[in-house]
Amino acid sequence: MRKQPATRTITASVLSLVLGAVAGLAGAHGSGGHPVASPTAAAAAHAYAFGKQGTARKATRTITIDMHDSMRFGPADIAVREGDTVRFVVVNQGAMMHEMVLGTMEELKSHGETMRKHPGMAHDAPYMAHVSPGKKAELVWQFTKAGEYYYACLIPGHFEAGMVGRIRVTKG
């Protein structure tokens, strides 16, 4: 049996990792509508630059976020402490679909660009909630690192119209 060169083995390993990551993203952004956030076990264990999924029983605060057809969130600026677990109650006060997606500004801009290219993308991640008109959803998030983060509606045109809010996370 002939031995494979090391570069071929490394290339196959890297390709396997990339395909696994792409498959994971495809599962998070499948076809169809945008369901309310329903995290998988793998997503729940994942930490992001802006924190990680929290559990409702450990929530230290509840913050209601209203979404309006004027392309604004209320409130549009909130402050929490590092380590806080926040239960967001996301209420769509409008007549059109809206969503709340947490992230860094860079991540939100990138995801927003993807949404413009693929407007029917479905979301299934713990840091987002897609809410039908007149309905509400909950999102529980633990902010693990001080900094400035954001929430936005990434439905094409909404983010560009100013539907973005800021979260200031101060040292615990």
Secondary structure, DSSP 8 states (H G I E B T S, - for coil): -----HHHHHHHHHHHHHHHHHHHHHHHT-SS--------HHHHH-EETTEEE--GGG-SEEEEEEEETTTEEESSEEEEETT-EEEEEEEE-SSS-EEEEEE-HHHHHHHHHHHHH-TT-----TTEEEE-TT-EEEEEEE--S-EEEEEE--STTTTTTT-EEEEEEE--
